[in-house]
Amino acid sequence: MEWLHRQLLHLKIYSNFIEWTKGCVLPGFSPLPLYTVATFFFREIGKDTLVNKASSLAYSFMLAIFPGIIFLFTLIPFIPIKGFQDQLLSLIELVLPHNAYDAFESTLKDIVKNQNTGLLSLGFLSAIFFATNGVKNLMKAFNKSSLIIETRGWLKQRLIAFVLTTV
């Protein structure tokens, strides 16, 4: 990559662009010119740390989706709209492939038609837990990228993540 950069510096348009980025400062990056930000970004991509952080955060938040879906589906029997559950099941049948709907039909009918407070509580608590894990990992990534050492205890971190999740 360095070899390519040195070869391209012989082109006037490329060297002018590099000089322009050394003087251009983007909003929010106040003391740092665009050149410094871009070189840091591409260096981090080369080290794979940025990609690892991004995949870790994506995994953390993706993990919270499934308990959230369980929570939302177990809320449906508590909705007092007549025929809502049947309409929802027919809509799900239209959206899902036939084989997938056949596999989940009995489970979906049980969840959508019967009030299950235990599953509702479990879905809510696990969704909140995994969502706060995602926010906590995001806080950790921000701290690491800003070279900040975390001084708050585990419980305080979890409470801050909970507040950020619910707000």
C-alpha positions as CSV (number, residue, x, y, z in Angstrom):
1,M,0.0,0.0,0.0
2,E,2.9,2.3,0.8
3,W,4.4,1.6,-2.5
4,L,1.2,2.6,-4.3
5,H,1.1,5.8,-2.3
6,R,4.6,6.8,-3.3
7,Q,3.9,6.0,-7.0
8,L,0.7,8.1,-6.9
9,L,2.5,11.1,-5.3
10,H,4.2,11.6,-8.7
11,L,0.7,12.5,-10.1
12,K,0.0,16.2,-9.6
13,I,-3.7,15.7,-9.0
14,Y,-3.0,13.1,-6.3
15,S,-0.4,15.2,-4.5
16,N,-2.7,18.3,-4.7
17,F,-5.5,16.2,-3.1
18,I,-3.2,15.1,-0.3
19,E,-2.1,18.6,0.4
20,W,-5.8,19.7,0.4
21,T,-6.7,17.0,2.9
22,K,-3.8,18.1,5.2
23,G,-5.4,21.5,5.4
24,C,-9.1,20.5,5.5
25,V,-10.7,20.0,8.9
26,L,-14.1,18.3,9.1
27,P,-16.7,19.4,11.6
28,G,-16.3,17.5,14.9
29,F,-12.7,16.6,14.2
30,S,-11.6,20.1,15.3
31,P,-7.8,19.9,15.7
32,L,-7.3,17.0,13.3
33,P,-7.1,17.5,9.5
34,L,-8.9,15.1,7.2
35,Y,-5.5,13.5,6.2
36,T,-4.8,12.5,9.8
37,V,-8.3,11.0,10.3
38,A,-8.2,9.1,6.9
39,T,-4.7,7.7,7.6
40,F,-5.8,6.6,11.1
41,F,-9.0,5.0,9.6
42,F,-7.2,3.0,6.9
43,R,-4.4,2.0,9.3
44,E,-7.0,0.6,11.8
45,I,-8.8,-1.2,9.0
46,G,-5.4,-2.8,8.0
47,K,-4.9,-3.9,11.6
48,D,-8.4,-5.4,11.7
49,T,-9.2,-3.8,15.1
50,L,-11.9,-1.7,13.6
51,V,-13.6,-4.6,11.8
52,N,-13.4,-6.7,15.0
53,K,-15.0,-3.9,17.1
54,A,-17.7,-3.5,14.5
55,S,-18.5,-7.2,14.3
56,S,-18.5,-7.5,18.1
57,L,-21.0,-4.6,18.4
58,A,-23.2,-5.9,15.7
59,Y,-23.2,-9.4,17.3
60,S,-24.1,-7.8,20.7
61,F,-27.0,-5.9,19.3
62,M,-28.2,-8.7,17.1
63,L,-28.3,-11.0,20.1
64,A,-30.9,-8.6,21.7
65,I,-33.3,-8.8,18.7
66,F,-34.5,-12.4,19.4
67,P,-35.6,-11.8,23.0
68,G,-37.2,-8.6,21.9
69,I,-39.2,-10.4,19.3
70,I,-40.3,-12.9,21.9
71,F,-41.3,-10.1,24.2
72,L,-43.3,-8.3,21.4
73,F,-45.1,-11.5,20.3
74,T,-46.1,-12.4,23.9
75,L,-47.6,-8.9,24.3
76,I,-50.0,-9.6,21.4
77,P,-52.6,-11.7,23.5
78,F,-52.9,-8.7,25.8
79,I,-54.1,-6.4,23.0
80,P,-57.9,-6.1,23.3
81,I,-58.7,-5.7,19.6
82,K,-61.2,-8.3,18.3
83,G,-59.7,-10.6,15.6
84,F,-56.3,-9.0,15.8
85,Q,-54.5,-12.2,16.6
86,D,-56.1,-14.0,13.6
87,Q,-55.3,-11.2,11.2
88,L,-51.7,-11.2,12.5
89,L,-51.3,-14.9,12.0
90,S,-52.7,-14.7,8.4
91,L,-50.3,-11.9,7.7
92,I,-47.4,-13.9,9.0
93,E,-48.6,-16.8,6.9
94,L,-48.4,-14.6,3.8
95,V,-45.0,-13.3,4.6
96,L,-43.2,-16.5,5.6
97,P,-42.4,-19.2,3.2
98,H,-44.8,-22.1,3.4
99,N,-42.4,-24.6,4.9
100,A,-41.2,-22.1,7.6
101,Y,-44.8,-21.2,8.5
102,D,-45.7,-24.9,8.8
103,A,-42.7,-25.5,11.1
104,F,-43.6,-22.5,13.4
105,E,-47.4,-22.5,13.1
106,S,-48.3,-24.3,16.4
107,T,-45.7,-22.3,18.4
108,L,-46.9,-19.0,16.9
109,K,-50.5,-19.8,17.6
110,D,-49.7,-20.7,21.2
111,I,-47.7,-17.5,21.7
112,V,-50.2,-15.2,19.9
113,K,-53.4,-16.6,21.3
114,N,-52.5,-17.5,24.9
115,Q,-51.4,-15.0,27.6
116,N,-48.1,-16.2,29.0
117,T,-46.8,-13.8,31.6
118,G,-43.8,-16.0,32.4
119,L,-42.6,-15.9,28.8
120,L,-43.4,-12.2,28.6
121,S,-41.2,-11.5,31.7
122,L,-38.4,-13.7,30.4
123,G,-38.5,-12.0,27.0
124,F,-38.5,-8.6,28.5
125,L,-35.7,-9.3,31.0
126,S,-33.5,-11.0,28.4
127,A,-34.1,-8.3,25.8
128,I,-33.1,-5.6,28.3
129,F,-30.1,-7.6,29.4
130,F,-28.7,-8.2,25.9
131,A,-29.5,-4.7,24.8
132,T,-27.6,-3.3,27.8
133,N,-24.7,-5.6,26.9
134,G,-24.7,-4.0,23.5
135,V,-24.6,-0.5,24.9
136,K,-22.0,-1.5,27.4
137,N,-19.8,-2.9,24.6
138,L,-20.4,0.3,22.7
139,M,-19.2,2.3,25.7
140,K,-16.2,0.1,26.0
141,A,-15.3,0.6,22.3
142,F,-15.7,4.4,22.6
143,N,-13.4,4.4,25.7
144,K,-10.8,2.2,24.0
145,S,-10.8,4.4,20.8
146,S,-10.5,7.5,22.9
147,L,-7.7,6.0,25.1
148,I,-9.8,6.3,28.2
149,I,-9.3,3.9,31.1
150,E,-12.7,2.9,32.6
151,T,-12.8,3.7,36.3
152,R,-16.5,2.9,37.0
153,G,-17.4,-0.3,38.6
154,W,-19.3,-3.1,36.9
155,L,-22.6,-2.2,38.5
156,K,-22.3,1.5,37.6
157,Q,-21.5,0.6,34.0
158,R,-24.5,-1.7,33.8
159,L,-26.8,1.0,35.3
160,I,-25.5,3.6,32.9
161,A,-26.0,1.2,30.0
162,F,-29.5,0.4,31.2
163,V,-30.4,4.1,31.4
164,L,-29.0,4.7,27.9
165,T,-30.9,1.7,26.6
166,T,-34.2,2.7,28.0
167,V,-33.9,6.4,27.0
